[in-house]
Amino acid sequence: MNQPVVTKYPVTEGVRHAMEVSLRGVDELLPREDWEQKLARSEATGTPLRIKLGLDPTAPDIHIGHTVVLNKMRQLQDLGHQVIFLIGDFTTLIGDPSGRNATRPPLTAEQIHANAETYFAQARLVLDESRTEIRYNSEWSDPLGARGMIQLAARYTVARMMERDDFDKRYKAGQSISVHEFLYPLMQGYDSVALKSDLELGGTDQKFNLLVGRHLQQEYGQEPQCILTMPLLVGLDGVDKMSKSKNNYIAITEEANTMFAKVLSISDTLMWDWYTLLSFKSLAEIAALKAEVAAGRNPKDAKVMLAKEITTRFHSAAAAAAAEQDFIHRSKGGVPDVIPEVQLSGAPLGIGALLKQAGLAPSTSEANRLIDGAGVRVDGGVVSDKGLKLAAGTYVVQVGKRKFARVHLA
């Protein structure tokens, strides 16, 4: 039986550059040789590659940690390739078990729809819309039906499924695994078949699901996709991955001044990881900047540049410039030009109760903690007495570096 002729495309300078862009900041690119050949074929034939990212709309908002994968997609778009932004409205009904030690309750169709409405509106702040195809996996998953689902399930074994780390751990611990959870990686893999993807991106926790896509494409007679996983962005605390539950995140809908100040709050060491994963500067530019800092340049200069780039991306250059001036003003002890006006009654009022009622502290006990840490100012003076009572009047109250209110107390 004759073997099919496999065309070997030349690896040009352009392909080598594309590989460098592809590999920037990645955790894994598998198989690397296959991706290089896909890039070479694309260059030789002028046919853009199809690059897929699937996101389940489990929450309405995304933070900049989510944009690490979006940034990689934008870099590949800038090389001329087509991105498929896949909204997993069908797979969200199943619930992704990745990284879970228990079954996750699926969302309702109404919750999924509400979350999906905001997803691309936020993602478009990073992606090039002209090279982005928006799809919903219910397009092909719903018509599959029970018969098609059974036929799909026949293409993957239970033994292979149990190689998945979270399933294996739960099984050995005697924790329940619902049969429907096995369907999630199958359906995500089937998305790659339906879209004929050349490359699928995801976080490191998605590696198993991405490999299922490769397997199923081969089962359906397609050229298997390559997979690219990106590391999880470390949050503001410099310890854990960025997460709303850890309160170490920057939402991409964050107000510009707050976004700018939060970027400046990260450590000098973490800054370089953020540059690699979040900046659109070239690796050569980042290396040159890092060398300048190593030679004595103030690292704050580099951090300000990063803060301006990120704030510009999600707001505008004018907003980033204004945020920089606002930060400088505050760091010198100044009061922003516009601060909330708060009307309170009950004078004389204790400082703890005032901070709580003005929305500057969640509770009086937290207010007292802030006072102990010298984090509260009234009219520019640091408050050290937790028993302080303020008479009727107007006061500029500051908590930390960024919270201000003009309190009118009657």
Contacts in CASP RR format, 6 or more apart in sequence:
PFRMAT RR
TARGET T0000
AUTHOR 0000-0000-0000
METHOD contacts of the structure
MODEL  1
MNQPVVTKYPVTEGVRHAMEVSLRGVDELLPREDWEQKLARSEATGTPLR
IKLGLDPTAPDIHIGHTVVLNKMRQLQDLGHQVIFLIGDFTTLIGDPSGR
NATRPPLTAEQIHANAETYFAQARLVLDESRTEIRYNSEWSDPLGARGMI
QLAARYTVARMMERDDFDKRYKAGQSISVHEFLYPLMQGYDSVALKSDLE
LGGTDQKFNLLVGRHLQQEYGQEPQCILTMPLLVGLDGVDKMSKSKNNYI
AITEEANTMFAKVLSISDTLMWDWYTLLSFKSLAEIAALKAEVAAGRNPK
DAKVMLAKEITTRFHSAAAAAAAEQDFIHRSKGGVPDVIPEVQLSGAPLG
IGALLKQAGLAPSTSEANRLIDGAGVRVDGGVVSDKGLKLAAGTYVVQVG
KRKFARVHLA
7 41 0 8 1.000
8 37 0 8 1.000
9 37 0 8 1.000
9 40 0 8 1.000
9 41 0 8 1.000
9 43 0 8 1.000
9 44 0 8 1.000
10 40 0 8 1.000
10 44 0 8 1.000
11 36 0 8 1.000
11 40 0 8 1.000
12 40 0 8 1.000
12 43 0 8 1.000
14 43 0 8 1.000
15 36 0 8 1.000
15 39 0 8 1.000
15 40 0 8 1.000
15 43 0 8 1.000
18 39 0 8 1.000
18 43 0 8 1.000
18 79 0 8 1.000
19 32 0 8 1.000
19 35 0 8 1.000
19 36 0 8 1.000
19 39 0 8 1.000
20 283 0 8 1.000
21 75 0 8 1.000
21 76 0 8 1.000
21 79 0 8 1.000
22 29 0 8 1.000
22 35 0 8 1.000
22 39 0 8 1.000
22 75 0 8 1.000
22 76 0 8 1.000
22 228 0 8 1.000
23 29 0 8 1.000
24 72 0 8 1.000
24 75 0 8 1.000
24 276 0 8 1.000
24 283 0 8 1.000
25 230 0 8 1.000
25 231 0 8 1.000
25 276 0 8 1.000
25 277 0 8 1.000
26 72 0 8 1.000
26 228 0 8 1.000
26 229 0 8 1.000
26 230 0 8 1.000
26 231 0 8 1.000
27 203 0 8 1.000
27 204 0 8 1.000
27 229 0 8 1.000
27 230 0 8 1.000
27 231 0 8 1.000
28 204 0 8 1.000
28 207 0 8 1.000
28 227 0 8 1.000
28 228 0 8 1.000
28 229 0 8 1.000
29 35 0 8 1.000
29 226 0 8 1.000
29 227 0 8 1.000
29 228 0 8 1.000
30 226 0 8 1.000
30 227 0 8 1.000
30 228 0 8 1.000
31 226 0 8 1.000
34 224 0 8 1.000
34 226 0 8 1.000
35 199 0 8 1.000
35 226 0 8 1.000
35 228 0 8 1.000
38 49 0 8 1.000
38 198 0 8 1.000
38 199 0 8 1.000
38 226 0 8 1.000
39 49 0 8 1.000
41 47 0 8 1.000
42 48 0 8 1.000
42 49 0 8 1.000
42 81 0 8 1.000
48 80 0 8 1.000
48 81 0 8 1.000
48 82 0 8 1.000
48 131 0 8 1.000
49 76 0 8 1.000
49 81 0 8 1.000
49 82 0 8 1.000
49 198 0 8 1.000
49 199 0 8 1.000
50 81 0 8 1.000
50 82 0 8 1.000
50 84 0 8 1.000
50 195 0 8 1.000
50 196 0 8 1.000
50 197 0 8 1.000
50 198 0 8 1.000
50 199 0 8 1.000
51 73 0 8 1.000
51 76 0 8 1.000
51 77 0 8 1.000
51 81 0 8 1.000
51 82 0 8 1.000
51 83 0 8 1.000
51 84 0 8 1.000
51 197 0 8 1.000
51 198 0 8 1.000
51 199 0 8 1.000
51 200 0 8 1.000
51 201 0 8 1.000
52 83 0 8 1.000
52 84 0 8 1.000
52 86 0 8 1.000
52 191 0 8 1.000
52 192 0 8 1.000
52 195 0 8 1.000
52 197 0 8 1.000
52 199 0 8 1.000
52 200 0 8 1.000
52 201 0 8 1.000
52 225 0 8 1.000
53 69 0 8 1.000
53 70 0 8 1.000
53 73 0 8 1.000
53 83 0 8 1.000
53 84 0 8 1.000
53 85 0 8 1.000
53 86 0 8 1.000
53 200 0 8 1.000
53 201 0 8 1.000
53 202 0 8 1.000
54 85 0 8 1.000
54 86 0 8 1.000
54 87 0 8 1.000
54 88 0 8 1.000
54 188 0 8 1.000
54 191 0 8 1.000
54 200 0 8 1.000
54 202 0 8 1.000
55 66 0 8 1.000
55 85 0 8 1.000
55 86 0 8 1.000
55 87 0 8 1.000
55 88 0 8 1.000
55 119 0 8 1.000
55 123 0 8 1.000
56 88 0 8 1.000
56 91 0 8 1.000
56 92 0 8 1.000
56 95 0 8 1.000
56 96 0 8 1.000
57 87 0 8 1.000
57 88 0 8 1.000
57 89 0 8 1.000
57 92 0 8 1.000
57 112 0 8 1.000
57 115 0 8 1.000
57 116 0 8 1.000
57 119 0 8 1.000
58 92 0 8 1.000
58 96 0 8 1.000
58 107 0 8 1.000
58 115 0 8 1.000
59 115 0 8 1.000
59 244 0 8 1.000
60 114 0 8 1.000
60 115 0 8 1.000
60 118 0 8 1.000
61 118 0 8 1.000
61 122 0 8 1.000
61 251 0 8 1.000
61 252 0 8 1.000
61 253 0 8 1.000
62 119 0 8 1.000
62 122 0 8 1.000
62 123 0 8 1.000
62 251 0 8 1.000
62 252 0 8 1.000
63 242 0 8 1.000
63 244 0 8 1.000
63 249 0 8 1.000
63 250 0 8 1.000
63 251 0 8 1.000
63 252 0 8 1.000
64 233 0 8 1.000
64 242 0 8 1.000
64 249 0 8 1.000
64 250 0 8 1.000
64 251 0 8 1.000
64 252 0 8 1.000
64 278 0 8 1.000
64 310 0 8 1.000
65 232 0 8 1.000
65 233 0 8 1.000
65 235 0 8 1.000
65 242 0 8 1.000
65 249 0 8 1.000
66 252 0 8 1.000
67 126 0 8 1.000
67 252 0 8 1.000
67 278 0 8 1.000
68 230 0 8 1.000
68 231 0 8 1.000
68 232 0 8 1.000
68 233 0 8 1.000
68 277 0 8 1.000
68 278 0 8 1.000
69 201 0 8 1.000
69 202 0 8 1.000
69 203 0 8 1.000
69 230 0 8 1.000
70 123 0 8 1.000
70 126 0 8 1.000
70 127 0 8 1.000
71 126 0 8 1.000
71 277 0 8 1.000
71 278 0 8 1.000
71 280 0 8 1.000
72 201 0 8 1.000
72 228 0 8 1.000
72 230 0 8 1.000
73 83 0 8 1.000
73 126 0 8 1.000
73 127 0 8 1.000
73 201 0 8 1.000
74 126 0 8 1.000
74 127 0 8 1.000
74 128 0 8 1.000
74 280 0 8 1.000
75 280 0 8 1.000
76 83 0 8 1.000
76 199 0 8 1.000
77 83 0 8 1.000
77 127 0 8 1.000
77 128 0 8 1.000
77 131 0 8 1.000
77 132 0 8 1.000
78 128 0 8 1.000
80 131 0 8 1.000
81 131 0 8 1.000
82 131 0 8 1.000
82 133 0 8 1.000
83 127 0 8 1.000
83 128 0 8 1.000
83 131 0 8 1.000
83 132 0 8 1.000
83 133 0 8 1.000
84 132 0 8 1.000
84 133 0 8 1.000
84 135 0 8 1.000
84 195 0 8 1.000
84 197 0 8 1.000
85 120 0 8 1.000
85 123 0 8 1.000
85 127 0 8 1.000
85 132 0 8 1.000
85 133 0 8 1.000
85 134 0 8 1.000
85 135 0 8 1.000
86 135 0 8 1.000
86 136 0 8 1.000
86 137 0 8 1.000
86 191 0 8 1.000
86 195 0 8 1.000
87 116 0 8 1.000
87 119 0 8 1.000
87 120 0 8 1.000
87 134 0 8 1.000
87 135 0 8 1.000
87 136 0 8 1.000
87 137 0 8 1.000
88 116 0 8 1.000
88 136 0 8 1.000
88 137 0 8 1.000
88 138 0 8 1.000
88 191 0 8 1.000
89 109 0 8 1.000
89 112 0 8 1.000
89 113 0 8 1.000
89 116 0 8 1.000
89 136 0 8 1.000
89 137 0 8 1.000
89 138 0 8 1.000
90 136 0 8 1.000
90 137 0 8 1.000
90 138 0 8 1.000
90 141 0 8 1.000
90 142 0 8 1.000
90 187 0 8 1.000
91 137 0 8 1.000
91 141 0 8 1.000
91 184 0 8 1.000
91 187 0 8 1.000
91 188 0 8 1.000
91 191 0 8 1.000
92 106 0 8 1.000
92 107 0 8 1.000
92 112 0 8 1.000
93 106 0 8 1.000
93 107 0 8 1.000
93 109 0 8 1.000
93 112 0 8 1.000
94 106 0 8 1.000
94 180 0 8 1.000
94 181 0 8 1.000
94 183 0 8 1.000
94 184 0 8 1.000
94 187 0 8 1.000
95 104 0 8 1.000
95 106 0 8 1.000
95 107 0 8 1.000
95 181 0 8 1.000
95 184 0 8 1.000
96 104 0 8 1.000
96 184 0 8 1.000
96 209 0 8 1.000
97 103 0 8 1.000
97 104 0 8 1.000
97 166 0 8 1.000
97 167 0 8 1.000
97 177 0 8 1.000
97 181 0 8 1.000
97 184 0 8 1.000
98 166 0 8 1.000
98 205 0 8 1.000
98 206 0 8 1.000
98 208 0 8 1.000
98 209 0 8 1.000
99 165 0 8 1.000
99 166 0 8 1.000
99 205 0 8 1.000
100 166 0 8 1.000
101 166 0 8 1.000
101 169 0 8 1.000
101 170 0 8 1.000
101 173 0 8 1.000
101 175 0 8 1.000
102 170 0 8 1.000
102 175 0 8 1.000
102 176 0 8 1.000
103 176 0 8 1.000
103 177 0 8 1.000
103 178 0 8 1.000
103 181 0 8 1.000
107 115 0 8 1.000
116 136 0 8 1.000
120 134 0 8 1.000
122 252 0 8 1.000
122 253 0 8 1.000
124 132 0 8 1.000
125 252 0 8 1.000
125 313 0 8 1.000
125 314 0 8 1.000
126 313 0 8 1.000
135 195 0 8 1.000
137 187 0 8 1.000
137 191 0 8 1.000
137 194 0 8 1.000
139 194 0 8 1.000
140 190 0 8 1.000
140 191 0 8 1.000
140 194 0 8 1.000
141 187 0 8 1.000
141 190 0 8 1.000
141 191 0 8 1.000
144 152 0 8 1.000
144 190 0 8 1.000
149 183 0 8 1.000
152 186 0 8 1.000
152 187 0 8 1.000
152 190 0 8 1.000
152 216 0 8 1.000
153 182 0 8 1.000
153 183 0 8 1.000
153 186 0 8 1.000
155 215 0 8 1.000
155 216 0 8 1.000
155 219 0 8 1.000
156 186 0 8 1.000
156 212 0 8 1.000
156 215 0 8 1.000
156 216 0 8 1.000
158 182 0 8 1.000
160 215 0 8 1.000
161 167 0 8 1.000
161 182 0 8 1.000
161 185 0 8 1.000
162 168 0 8 1.000
162 171 0 8 1.000
163 208 0 8 1.000
164 185 0 8 1.000
164 208 0 8 1.000
165 208 0 8 1.000
167 177 0 8 1.000
167 181 0 8 1.000
170 176 0 8 1.000
170 177 0 8 1.000
171 177 0 8 1.000
184 209 0 8 1.000
185 208 0 8 1.000
185 209 0 8 1.000
185 212 0 8 1.000
186 212 0 8 1.000
186 216 0 8 1.000
188 209 0 8 1.000
188 212 0 8 1.000
188 213 0 8 1.000
189 209 0 8 1.000
189 212 0 8 1.000
189 213 0 8 1.000
189 216 0 8 1.000
190 213 0 8 1.000
190 216 0 8 1.000
191 197 0 8 1.000
191 213 0 8 1.000
192 200 0 8 1.000
192 213 0 8 1.000
192 214 0 8 1.000
192 216 0 8 1.000
192 217 0 8 1.000
192 225 0 8 1.000
193 213 0 8 1.000
193 216 0 8 1.000
193 217 0 8 1.000
193 220 0 8 1.000
193 222 0 8 1.000
196 222 0 8 1.000
197 225 0 8 1.000
198 223 0 8 1.000
198 225 0 8 1.000
198 226 0 8 1.000
199 225 0 8 1.000
199 226 0 8 1.000
199 227 0 8 1.000
199 228 0 8 1.000
200 210 0 8 1.000
200 213 0 8 1.000
200 225 0 8 1.000
200 226 0 8 1.000
200 227 0 8 1.000
200 228 0 8 1.000
201 227 0 8 1.000
201 228 0 8 1.000
201 229 0 8 1.000
201 230 0 8 1.000
202 210 0 8 1.000
202 227 0 8 1.000
202 228 0 8 1.000
202 229 0 8 1.000
202 230 0 8 1.000
203 229 0 8 1.000
203 230 0 8 1.000
203 231 0 8 1.000
203 232 0 8 1.000
204 229 0 8 1.000
204 230 0 8 1.000
204 231 0 8 1.000
204 232 0 8 1.000
205 232 0 8 1.000
206 229 0 8 1.000
207 227 0 8 1.000
207 229 0 8 1.000
210 225 0 8 1.000
210 227 0 8 1.000
210 229 0 8 1.000
211 227 0 8 1.000
213 224 0 8 1.000
213 225 0 8 1.000
214 224 0 8 1.000
214 225 0 8 1.000
214 226 0 8 1.000
214 227 0 8 1.000
215 224 0 8 1.000
217 223 0 8 1.000
217 224 0 8 1.000
217 225 0 8 1.000
218 224 0 8 1.000
230 277 0 8 1.000
231 277 0 8 1.000
232 241 0 8 1.000
232 242 0 8 1.000
233 241 0 8 1.000
233 242 0 8 1.000
233 273 0 8 1.000
233 274 0 8 1.000
233 277 0 8 1.000
233 278 0 8 1.000
234 240 0 8 1.000
234 241 0 8 1.000
234 242 0 8 1.000
234 270 0 8 1.000
234 273 0 8 1.000
235 241 0 8 1.000
235 242 0 8 1.000
235 243 0 8 1.000
235 246 0 8 1.000
235 248 0 8 1.000
235 249 0 8 1.000
235 266 0 8 1.000
235 270 0 8 1.000
236 242 0 8 1.000
236 248 0 8 1.000
236 249 0 8 1.000
236 250 0 8 1.000
236 262 0 8 1.000
236 265 0 8 1.000
236 266 0 8 1.000
237 246 0 8 1.000
237 248 0 8 1.000
238 248 0 8 1.000
238 266 0 8 1.000
238 267 0 8 1.000
238 270 0 8 1.000
239 248 0 8 1.000
240 246 0 8 1.000
240 248 0 8 1.000
242 248 0 8 1.000
242 249 0 8 1.000
242 250 0 8 1.000
243 249 0 8 1.000
250 259 0 8 1.000
250 262 0 8 1.000
250 263 0 8 1.000
250 310 0 8 1.000
252 314 0 8 1.000
253 314 0 8 1.000
254 262 0 8 1.000
254 314 0 8 1.000
256 311 0 8 1.000
256 314 0 8 1.000
256 315 0 8 1.000
256 319 0 8 1.000
256 320 0 8 1.000
256 322 0 8 1.000
256 323 0 8 1.000
257 322 0 8 1.000
257 323 0 8 1.000
257 326 0 8 1.000
257 327 0 8 1.000
257 336 0 8 1.000
257 402 0 8 1.000
258 402 0 8 1.000
259 307 0 8 1.000
259 310 0 8 1.000
259 311 0 8 1.000
259 314 0 8 1.000
259 315 0 8 1.000
259 323 0 8 1.000
260 307 0 8 1.000
260 308 0 8 1.000
260 311 0 8 1.000
260 320 0 8 1.000
260 323 0 8 1.000
260 324 0 8 1.000
260 326 0 8 1.000
260 327 0 8 1.000
261 307 0 8 1.000
261 323 0 8 1.000
261 327 0 8 1.000
261 330 0 8 1.000
261 401 0 8 1.000
261 402 0 8 1.000
263 274 0 8 1.000
263 303 0 8 1.000
263 306 0 8 1.000
263 307 0 8 1.000
263 310 0 8 1.000
263 311 0 8 1.000
264 300 0 8 1.000
264 303 0 8 1.000
264 304 0 8 1.000
264 307 0 8 1.000
264 327 0 8 1.000
266 274 0 8 1.000
266 303 0 8 1.000
268 293 0 8 1.000
268 299 0 8 1.000
268 303 0 8 1.000
271 299 0 8 1.000
271 302 0 8 1.000
271 303 0 8 1.000
271 306 0 8 1.000
272 286 0 8 1.000
272 290 0 8 1.000
274 306 0 8 1.000
275 281 0 8 1.000
275 286 0 8 1.000
275 289 0 8 1.000
275 302 0 8 1.000
275 306 0 8 1.000
276 283 0 8 1.000
276 286 0 8 1.000
278 306 0 8 1.000
278 310 0 8 1.000
279 286 0 8 1.000
279 306 0 8 1.000
279 309 0 8 1.000
280 309 0 8 1.000
281 289 0 8 1.000
281 309 0 8 1.000
289 302 0 8 1.000
289 305 0 8 1.000
290 302 0 8 1.000
292 302 0 8 1.000
293 299 0 8 1.000
293 301 0 8 1.000
293 302 0 8 1.000
304 324 0 8 1.000
307 320 0 8 1.000
307 323 0 8 1.000
307 324 0 8 1.000
308 320 0 8 1.000
308 321 0 8 1.000
308 323 0 8 1.000
308 324 0 8 1.000
309 320 0 8 1.000
311 319 0 8 1.000
311 320 0 8 1.000
311 323 0 8 1.000
312 319 0 8 1.000
312 320 0 8 1.000
315 323 0 8 1.000
326 336 0 8 1.000
329 335 0 8 1.000
329 336 0 8 1.000
330 336 0 8 1.000
330 401 0 8 1.000
330 402 0 8 1.000
331 401 0 8 1.000
333 380 0 8 1.000
335 396 0 8 1.000
335 398 0 8 1.000
335 404 0 8 1.000
336 404 0 8 1.000
339 396 0 8 1.000
339 404 0 8 1.000
339 405 0 8 1.000
339 406 0 8 1.000
340 404 0 8 1.000
340 405 0 8 1.000
340 406 0 8 1.000
341 405 0 8 1.000
341 406 0 8 1.000
341 408 0 8 1.000
342 357 0 8 1.000
342 358 0 8 1.000
342 359 0 8 1.000
342 405 0 8 1.000
342 406 0 8 1.000
342 407 0 8 1.000
342 408 0 8 1.000
343 408 0 8 1.000
343 410 0 8 1.000
344 354 0 8 1.000
344 357 0 8 1.000
344 358 0 8 1.000
344 407 0 8 1.000
344 408 0 8 1.000
344 409 0 8 1.000
344 410 0 8 1.000
345 409 0 8 1.000
345 410 0 8 1.000
346 409 0 8 1.000
346 410 0 8 1.000
347 390 0 8 1.000
347 391 0 8 1.000
347 392 0 8 1.000
347 393 0 8 1.000
347 409 0 8 1.000
347 410 0 8 1.000
348 389 0 8 1.000
348 390 0 8 1.000
348 391 0 8 1.000
348 392 0 8 1.000
349 357 0 8 1.000
349 389 0 8 1.000
349 390 0 8 1.000
349 409 0 8 1.000
350 387 0 8 1.000
350 388 0 8 1.000
350 389 0 8 1.000
350 390 0 8 1.000
351 367 0 8 1.000
351 371 0 8 1.000
351 376 0 8 1.000
351 378 0 8 1.000
351 383 0 8 1.000
351 385 0 8 1.000
351 386 0 8 1.000
351 387 0 8 1.000
351 388 0 8 1.000
351 389 0 8 1.000
351 390 0 8 1.000
352 361 0 8 1.000
352 364 0 8 1.000
352 367 0 8 1.000
352 368 0 8 1.000
352 371 0 8 1.000
352 386 0 8 1.000
353 364 0 8 1.000
353 367 0 8 1.000
354 390 0 8 1.000
354 397 0 8 1.000
354 407 0 8 1.000
354 409 0 8 1.000
355 361 0 8 1.000
355 364 0 8 1.000
355 367 0 8 1.000
355 370 0 8 1.000
355 376 0 8 1.000
355 397 0 8 1.000
355 399 0 8 1.000
356 362 0 8 1.000
356 363 0 8 1.000
356 364 0 8 1.000
356 367 0 8 1.000
358 397 0 8 1.000
358 405 0 8 1.000
358 407 0 8 1.000
359 405 0 8 1.000
360 367 0 8 1.000
360 397 0 8 1.000
360 399 0 8 1.000
360 403 0 8 1.000
360 405 0 8 1.000
361 367 0 8 1.000
361 370 0 8 1.000
361 399 0 8 1.000
367 376 0 8 1.000
368 386 0 8 1.000
370 376 0 8 1.000
370 399 0 8 1.000
370 400 0 8 1.000
371 383 0 8 1.000
371 384 0 8 1.000
371 385 0 8 1.000
371 386 0 8 1.000
372 386 0 8 1.000
374 382 0 8 1.000
374 384 0 8 1.000
375 382 0 8 1.000
375 383 0 8 1.000
375 399 0 8 1.000
375 400 0 8 1.000
376 382 0 8 1.000
376 383 0 8 1.000
376 397 0 8 1.000
376 398 0 8 1.000
376 399 0 8 1.000
376 400 0 8 1.000
377 383 0 8 1.000
377 397 0 8 1.000
377 398 0 8 1.000
378 388 0 8 1.000
378 390 0 8 1.000
378 395 0 8 1.000
378 396 0 8 1.000
378 397 0 8 1.000
378 398 0 8 1.000
379 395 0 8 1.000
379 396 0 8 1.000
380 396 0 8 1.000
380 398 0 8 1.000
390 409 0 8 1.000
391 409 0 8 1.000
392 409 0 8 1.000
392 410 0 8 1.000
393 408 0 8 1.000
393 409 0 8 1.000
393 410 0 8 1.000
394 406 0 8 1.000
394 407 0 8 1.000
394 408 0 8 1.000
394 409 0 8 1.000
395 406 0 8 1.000
395 407 0 8 1.000
395 409 0 8 1.000
396 404 0 8 1.000
396 405 0 8 1.000
396 406 0 8 1.000
396 407 0 8 1.000
397 404 0 8 1.000
397 405 0 8 1.000
397 406 0 8 1.000
397 407 0 8 1.000
398 404 0 8 1.000
END
